[in-house]
Amino acid sequence: MPGPSPGLRRALLGLWAALGLGLFGLSAVSQEPFWADLQPRVAFVERGGSLWLNCSTNCPRPERGGLETSLRRNGTQRGLRWLARQLVDIREPETQPVCFFRCARRTLQARGLIRTFQRPDRVELMPLPPWQPVGENFTLSCRVPGAGPRASLTLTLLRGAQELIRRSFAGEPPRARGAVLTATVLARREDHGANFSCRAELDLRPHGLGLFENSSAPRELRTFSLSPDPPRLTAPRLLEVGSERPVSCALDGLFPASEARVYLALGDQNLSPDVTLDGDALVATATATASAEQEGARQLVCNVTLGGEDRETRENVTIYSFPAPLLTLSEPSVSEGQMVTVTCTAVAQALVTLEGVPAAVPGQPAQLQLNATENDDRRNFFCDATLDVDGETLIKNRSAELRVLYAPRLDDSDCPRSWTWPEGPEQTLRCEARGNPEPSVHCARSDGGAVLALGLLGPITRALSGTYRCKAANDQGEAVKDVTLTVEYAPALDSVGCPERITWLEGTEASLSCVAHGVPPPDVICMRSGELAAVIEGLLHVTREHAGTYRCEATNPRGSAAKNVAITVEYGPRFEEPSCPSNWTWVEGSGHLFPCEVDGKPQPSVKCVGSGGATEGVLLPLAPPDPSPRAPRIPRVLAPGIYICNATNRHGSVAKTVVVSAESPPEMDESTCPSHQTWLEGAEASALACAARGRPSPGVLCSREGTPWPEQQRVSREDAGIYHCVATNAHGTDSRTVTVGVEYRPVVAELAASPPGGVRPGGNFTLTCRAEAWPPAQISWRAPPGALNIGLSSNNSTLSVAGAMGSHGGEYECAATNAHGRHARRITVRVAGPWLWVAVGGAAGGAAESPAEGEVFAIQLTSA
């Protein structure tokens, strides 16, 4: 058998708790009245749900009991003082069940309260209008049928996520169910396409339940705005059969313009317009084509529809038929002197005019006759036709050309006797003849030479110059004419008539002349560059000042040509003292060579050779005029003396005597200035051993850390350090760093014993000796004869005695020795009873008695 349901289990637990409390009360106070209890007293149940009720009493032996309710029951369980009953399908908004027991001839009662709630499962937003005009109100209505209790309901109307209105129904009767919320909203442009919805909230959290929410399906609102003005229609008032004309329809103040629909029609013909949008405006364009079936008055209609409303405009259009007039010639091509008849006709209602002369009445043709001449060739005849349509006068015309045949004519205007062309650009040579048929023209030199390519674009060259015979011919005859062609071209200066470079010799006579080619013959002027007035003319006496660049310019009507001519004036060599000095000092290591520049054109070659003594036949290296990779090698040694310099070019030679002397900058090395030097403390102070080679002889100055040499009588240890020596003469400086060390005699600075008190026989003690000396001293010891078990440290600074005994008593000496002397100190070890004790020097100072057992006496040190 299945166990009790969870609801029943809870009811039974409540029952047993109540009975327990009742029994406890009876035992505690027997006079306490009996009672009946109903659990739960107050309950919220979802509509259609179920609930277990527990009815109990503390009466020890109730006569009878029960549970009164109008709700459906599903099961009951009983005990002596309790019963539990399940209520199902609870739909009443509110019921009050009664629990009762009969006890001691009176009735015990407990009354409960059951309320139902229903979730907002249906939230309905009433439909919105298909289109809502902007600026007008519309109604939002929300229904939530059956949900409750209404007092716990809250309804909210929303535009998207924005709350428009929110209302709660607190204070409504507990049995009230369902709710309606209505609001009036002003339609705006920005509401177009917005979603409106309704949200319902059933808040049962104060009753121990949750918050139940639900929302309606969103409804989209479409708003619109339509201008009260009619569309603007643009169209022709008249339309000819077979023609096409554009029409357009425009309207402003539309929102949303993209939703507007446009109907554009001519009569019963839908024009299917193209619609263009621009903000809140639209323009519909189409092409109207008139047919013969539509001839007469028709209406052009434009209708714009938006949001169920429309705006319309109509215009009248007259469709007409008006062909162009017919113009005919009796013969389109005639020979000169023949008669020609010209006739013009049109439709019956039209009035024609031929060559400015109208016909007598509308519908009649116009006609004229003429005797054809040369001047009538290619003559155009014009015929106009006028027709009145709906108050407007329309005009159409037609033209025809007459051709007259005649022999060629070569006029000077079309084929000049003299032609002048500029050379270079392409030109079209024309020699045209009048005549019909069009004559062929041929121009050639009378000697059978060149032929002109008439009518063709081609370059003009000097070879075309000359006289040509031109002949024009057609089937009516021919004509002949002689023409002269002159080709002009700009001046040219070539290297033959005007060379780019000219060389003159100083002291001679010369002239500057340039010959230019050109048609017409050019004029040539040469002047010095940068000097407008310095025109070169006639025979010149050449000087060096004539050297330079000259600008020669040739000019004729076709242009000009210019050319730079470089004049070079050459002359023999000449020495100048500043550029080639008579006395020169060579400095060893300077990298300088003897500068000897000689003036002359072309550049002279220079050679300096020693004359007499040690320099006889020695070649003196010369500095090149300009630095170059091939500069002469710089000598390490150069012999001073007298040298003879010769300068030569093709216009002569010249000589000069040069006296050369040699000097050198300072130089110090390890041999003249050792980098490490040693002094002895206490010796007389002297200067550093530093000297320098050089010419003139350099001076040497040494300083320590930038300070001058100290003035003192004797060397001290403080003189040790690093010194900087600088040698100087007129050609530079040299320096060296010198490290000075100060050595001194040895001194035994410390002689000590350890431990510092007495030592028992058989114990250990240590003697330590420390010496000060430079270079470091060698330490040696002298011990008493017969002293055994003595050990020394690696540097002899410590003497150790193991197992001291009476034989170790006596005098110990420590001596320090280096190259500059020796120094010693002594220490005495004495035996007194069972103790050894130590004193430095000769006799022990102070203690005359042996120390008592267990005492530590101090070591007394005295200088040796």
ABEGO torsion letter per residue (X at the ends): XBBBBAAAAAAAAAAAAAAAAAAAAAAABAABBBBBBBOBABBBBBBGBBBBBBBBBABABBABBBBBBABBBABBBBBAABBBBBBBGBABABBBBBBBBBBGGBBBBBBBBBBBBBBBABBBBBBBBABBBBGBBBBBBBBBBGBOBAAABBBBBBBEABBABBBBABGBBAABBEBBBBBBBBBBAAABGBBBBBBBBBBAAAAGBBBBBBBBBBBBBBBBBBBABBBBBBBBABBBBGBBBBBBBBBBGBOBAAABBBBBBBEABBAGBBBBBBEABBBBBBBBBBBAAABEBBBBBBBBBBGGBBBBBBBBBBBBBBBBBBBBBABABBBBGBBBBBBBBBBAABBBBBGGBBBABBGBBBBBBBBBBAAABGBBBBBBBBBBBGGBBBBBBBBBBBBBBBBBBBBAAABBABBBBBBGBBBBBBBBBBEOBBBBBBBBBAAGBBBBBBGBBBBBBAAABEBBBBBBBBAAEBBBBBBBBBBBBBBBBBAAABBABBBBBBGBBBBBBBBBBEOBBBBBBBBBBGBAABBBBEBBBBBAAABEBBBBBBBBAAEBBBBBBBBBBBBBBBBBAAABBABBBBBBGAGBBBBBBBBEOBBBBBBBBBBEEAABGBBBBBBBABBBAABBBBBABBBBEBBBBBBBBAAEBBBBBBBBBBBBBBBBBAAABBABBBBBBGBBBBBBBBBBBEOBBBBBBBBBGGBBBBBBABBBAAABEBBBBBBBBAAEBBBBBBBBBBBBBBBBABBBBOBABBBBBGBBBBBBBBBBBOBBBBBBBBBBBGBBGBBBBAAGABBBBBGBBAAABEBBBBBBBBAAEBBBBBBBBBBBEABBBBBBEBBBBGBABBBBBGBBBBBBBBBX
